[in-house]
Amino acid sequence: MTRYIIIGAGAVGASLAAQFELSGVDYALVGRGAQIRHILEHGLTYRRPSGTRQLRLKASDTASPPPLRRDDILLLTVKAQDAGGAVSDWAWRPLDGTDGETASSLPIVTFQNGLATESIALRRFANVYGASILTPARFTETGTVVVGGHPQVAVVTVGRYPRGTDDIAAQVVADLARSEYIAETTSDIRRWKAAKLLHNVRNVLELFDGANEEQALVSEALVEEARKALTAAGYSLASPSERTISIAHWVTAENSGIEPGQQSTWQSFRRGASSEVDYLNGEIVLLGRLSGIATPYNEAAQQLAGRAAGQPAFERLLPLERLQAHAKTISDATGVTAPHAA
C-alpha cells in the first residue's frame, strides 16, 4: 500500500497530513523545530471554513523519521529556499528491507513555488514530479494551520518532470482528490510552474506599504519583467482555459482567517523565517541575466527583501518608494529605463 512521506510541516505539508488523516490515506508527516514538536505533543489545530479540529497526526521529527519503504512516495513541502538541503538529506537514506537501495529510487513530488526545485531533485532522484498548488493557507502560529479554500482545500496540478505523465502522477492526483483537493495531471508541468511564478513575483509586495495606484504600477512592472524573462528563457505559460477540471466553484471563504496581503511571503517574514524571494523574484533576475533581459524591479525587490529576511519579527512594512527608488538606481547603473520608476 502506498504511503506518502510529507517532508515539511508548514501550511502545505501540515494541511496535506490533516486531509490524509481525515480521508484515510496513509502518510507520515516529517518536520523540524517548534512546529513539529508542538504537533507531536499537542496535535495540530486545523482550521477550515467548515470548522476547527484538533488532530493527532502521524508525525516524526526530521532527526528520527520512520523507516522508508519501497512503496513510499515523497511529498516535498518545505519552502523553496530549504528544498536543496532537504533533497540532499533524503536522497541517500536507506530503504528498509532492501540490499543497499536508497530513497533516490522513490518518486518525489515537489510542491515549491518557482522553477528551481525540480532540477535540484532530478540531480539525485530519477522520478521527479512537479506540483503546482493554489492554496489560501496561513501558518503564522506554531501548531496552527488555517486553510481558507472552499469547498476544497486547494487546486493542484501534477506532472512528471521535465515532461510527461504516468501512473504515479495519476495515483497522486486520485489520492489528493479523495482528500478534498481539486487535482489534475499535466504532461508539461513546467508551463504550469512558470505561469504560477508570473503571479508569485507579486508576493513580495506584501512587504511594502504604498498607495493602491503605486502598488498596481509596481505589480505591473514586476509581472512585465517576469513575462519577458520567462519568454526569453523559452518558457510558455499555461492558461487557465487548459485545465481539464473546473475550478469556477472554488473560492477563498469569507471570514476564514485568510487576509489579502498576508500570504506565504508575508507569513515567512512575520515568523522571522528565511525568505523564498530569491526563488521567485530572484528566479526572474537569474533568467534575465542569462537572457540579457533587464529586470530592475525584480532585482530591487529581491535585494530589499534579502536585507529584511531573518529578522526576529517583521512588524513594520517597508515603504514602497524605497523599492521604486532602488529599481531606478539599478536601471540608471545599467543604462536601461525602468518602467514606472519613481
LOTI-948356 format. One record per residue (C-alpha): x, y, z; residue in three letters. Coordinates in steps of 0.1 Angstrom, whole numbers, padded with zeros to 4 digits, always signed. Layout:
N
XYZALA ...
This chain:
342
+0000+0000+0000MET +0013+0034-0009THR +0024+0057+0019ARG +0031+0094+0015TYR +0061+0108+0033ILE +0054+0145+0037ILE +0086+0164+0042ILE +0079+0198+0058GLY +0052+0207+0084ALA +0043+0242+0073GLY +0009+0253+0058ALA +0011+0230+0028VAL +0026+0199+0045GLY +0005+0201+0076ALA -0027+0206+0057SER -0019+0176+0035LEU -0013+0155+0065ALA -0045+0167+0081ALA -0066+0159+0050GLN -0049+0125+0046PHE -0057+0117+0082GLU -0093+0126+0077LEU -0097+0107+0044SER -0078+0075+0054GLY -0048+0080+0030VAL -0016+0065+0045ASP +0010+0091+0053TYR +0038+0102+0077ALA +0045+0139+0084LEU +0081+0147+0090VAL +0092+0182+0102GLY +0116+0201+0124ARG +0117+0228+0151GLY +0089+0241+0172ALA +0061+0233+0148GLN +0067+0195+0147ILE +0074+0194+0185ARG +0040+0211+0191HIS +0023+0187+0167ILE +0039+0157+0184LEU +0030+0169+0219GLU -0004+0186+0213HIS -0016+0177+0178GLY -0024+0202+0150LEU -0050+0229+0153THR -0065+0227+0118TYR -0089+0255+0108ARG -0111+0253+0077ARG -0143+0272+0067PRO -0162+0241+0078SER -0148+0243+0114GLY -0117+0238+0135THR -0104+0204+0145ARG -0076+0193+0169GLN -0059+0165+0151LEU -0034+0139+0162ARG -0012+0132+0132LEU +0013+0105+0123LYS +0043+0128+0128ALA +0080+0125+0133SER +0110+0148+0138ASP +0134+0150+0108THR +0161+0136+0131ALA +0142+0104+0136SER +0118+0097+0107PRO +0100+0065+0101PRO +0119+0038+0081PRO +0114+0042+0044LEU +0097+0015+0022ARG +0098+0007-0015ARG +0061+0018-0020ASP +0066+0052-0004ASP +0061+0084-0023ILE +0079+0115-0010LEU +0060+0148-0010LEU +0085+0177-0006LEU +0066+0206+0010THR +0094+0227+0025VAL +0099+0262+0012LYS +0119+0266-0020ALA +0149+0280-0001GLN +0150+0248+0021ASP +0145+0224-0008ALA +0181+0218-0017GLY +0191+0208+0018GLY +0160+0186+0021ALA +0167+0168-0012VAL +0203+0162-0003SER +0193+0149+0032ASP +0167+0125+0020TRP +0181+0111-0013ALA +0206+0087+0003TRP +0185+0074+0032ARG +0183+0036+0031PRO +0151+0018+0022LEU +0141-0007+0048ASP +0144-0044+0039GLY +0165-0038+0008THR +0201-0045-0002ASP +0215-0011-0004GLY +0186+0008-0021GLU +0181+0044-0012THR +0153+0069-0012ALA +0167+0082-0045SER +0148+0054-0062SER +0114+0066-0048LEU +0091+0091-0066PRO +0094+0126-0052ILE +0067+0153-0057VAL +0079+0189-0054THR +0054+0215-0042PHE +0076+0246-0042GLN +0070+0279-0059ASN +0095+0289-0085GLY +0113+0268-0111LEU +0145+0256-0093ALA +0134+0227-0071THR +0126+0201-0098GLU +0161+0203-0114SER +0177+0202-0079ILE +0157+0170-0072ALA +0164+0154-0106LEU +0201+0155-0099ARG +0195+0128-0072ARG +0161+0114-0078PHE +0153+0095-0111ALA +0115+0100-0107ASN +0106+0137-0101VAL +0071+0151-0103TYR +0063+0188-0101GLY +0032+0200-0083ALA +0018+0235-0088SER -0005+0243-0059ILE -0030+0271-0054LEU -0040+0273-0017THR -0051+0301+0005PRO -0033+0289+0036ALA -0018+0305+0067ARG +0009+0294+0091PHE +0020+0322+0115THR +0013+0305+0148GLU +0031+0274+0160THR +0008+0244+0160GLY -0019+0260+0139THR -0027+0260+0102VAL -0056+0279+0086VAL -0069+0270+0052VAL -0095+0292+0035GLY -0101+0272+0003GLY -0138+0261-0001HIS -0153+0237-0007PRO -0120+0220-0015GLN -0087+0227+0002VAL -0066+0237-0028ALA -0060+0232-0066VAL -0031+0210-0075VAL -0016+0202-0109THR +0008+0173-0111VAL +0031+0161-0139GLY +0063+0142-0143ARG +0094+0165-0147TYR +0106+0176-0171PRO +0076+0164-0191ARG +0051+0136-0193GLY +0026+0119-0170THR +0022+0083-0158ASP +0005+0061-0133ASP +0023+0076-0103ILE +0011+0111-0112ALA -0024+0097-0117ALA -0023+0080-0083GLN -0011+0111-0065VAL -0040+0131-0082VAL -0065+0104-0072ALA -0054+0104-0036ASP -0055+0142-0035LEU -0090+0142-0049ALA -0100+0117-0023ARG -0087+0141+0003SER -0107+0171-0008GLU -0083+0187-0033TYR -0091+0197-0068ILE -0064+0178-0087ALA -0054+0171-0122GLU -0024+0158-0142THR -0005+0175-0169THR +0021+0164-0194SER +0040+0197-0192ASP +0043+0208-0156ILE +0070+0234-0165ARG +0044+0255-0182ARG +0021+0255-0151TRP +0050+0263-0127LYS +0061+0291-0150ALA +0025+0305-0151ALA +0023+0304-0113LYS +0057+0322-0110LEU +0043+0350-0131LEU +0019+0357-0103HIS +0042+0348-0074ASN +0066+0376-0083VAL +0040+0400-0068ARG +0041+0382-0034ASN +0070+0405-0024VAL +0047+0435-0024LEU +0031+0421+0008GLU +0062+0435+0025LEU +0057+0471+0012PHE +0033+0499+0021ASP +0022+0523-0005GLY -0008+0538-0023ALA -0030+0514-0042ASN -0022+0531-0075GLU +0015+0529-0069GLU +0011+0492-0058GLN -0006+0485-0090ALA +0021+0501-0111LEU +0049+0482-0094VAL +0029+0450-0096SER +0026+0455-0134GLU +0063+0462-0137ALA +0072+0430-0118LEU +0050+0409-0139VAL +0060+0426-0172GLU +0097+0419-0164GLU +0088+0383-0154ALA +0069+0376-0186ARG +0098+0389-0208LYS +0124+0369-0189ALA +0104+0337-0189LEU +0097+0341-0227THR +0133+0348-0234ALA +0143+0317-0215ALA +0120+0296-0236GLY +0090+0291-0213TYR +0055+0292-0225SER +0028+0298-0199LEU -0001+0276-0192ALA -0035+0292-0194SER -0065+0286-0171PRO -0085+0275-0201SER -0063+0245-0204GLU -0075+0230-0172ARG -0092+0196-0175THR -0113+0203-0144ILE -0134+0233-0135SER -0124+0255-0105ILE -0151+0280-0111ALA -0169+0269-0079HIS -0137+0271-0057TRP -0133+0302-0036VAL -0115+0316-0005THR -0142+0316+0021ALA -0151+0349+0038GLU -0141+0351+0075ASN -0118+0321+0070SER -0088+0338+0087GLY -0071+0344+0053ILE -0064+0381+0047GLU -0054+0398+0015PRO -0017+0408+0015GLY -0008+0382+0042GLN +0001+0352+0021GLN +0032+0330+0020SER +0060+0356+0017THR +0045+0379+0044TRP +0039+0349+0066GLN +0076+0338+0064SER +0088+0373+0073PHE +0062+0375+0101ARG +0076+0343+0116ARG +0112+0356+0113GLY +0118+0327+0089ALA +0141+0327+0058SER +0128+0341+0026SER +0117+0324-0007GLU +0120+0357-0026VAL +0154+0345-0041ASP +0134+0317-0058TYR +0106+0340-0070LEU +0119+0374-0080ASN +0154+0360-0078GLY +0145+0334-0104GLU +0134+0362-0128ILE +0166+0381-0121VAL +0186+0349-0129LEU +0167+0343-0162LEU +0170+0379-0171GLY +0208+0378-0166ARG +0211+0346-0186LEU +0190+0361-0215SER +0201+0397-0214GLY +0167+0410-0202ILE +0167+0439-0177ALA +0147+0432-0145THR +0153+0462-0122PRO +0121+0459-0103TYR +0125+0422-0095ASN +0162+0428-0086GLU +0153+0457-0063ALA +0126+0436-0047ALA +0150+0407-0042GLN +0177+0429-0027GLN +0154+0447-0003LEU +0137+0415+0009ALA +0171+0399+0013GLY +0182+0427+0036ARG +0150+0423+0057ALA +0150+0385+0059ALA +0157+0366+0091GLY +0147+0394+0115GLN +0132+0381+0148PRO +0098+0396+0137ALA +0087+0416+0107PHE +0065+0442+0124GLU +0066+0472+0100ARG +0061+0472+0062LEU +0088+0488+0041LEU +0080+0520+0022PRO +0071+0512-0014LEU +0090+0543-0025GLU +0122+0526-0014ARG +0116+0498-0039LEU +0108+0522-0067GLN +0139+0543-0060ALA +0161+0513-0058HIS +0148+0500-0092ALA +0156+0534-0107LYS +0191+0532-0093THR +0196+0498-0108ILE +0182+0510-0141SER +0205+0540-0142ASP +0235+0519-0135ALA +0227+0496-0164THR +0216+0523-0187GLY +0181+0507-0191VAL +0149+0527-0182THR +0128+0510-0156ALA +0091+0512-0163PRO +0071+0533-0139HIS +0102+0542-0119ALA +0096+0570-0094ALA 
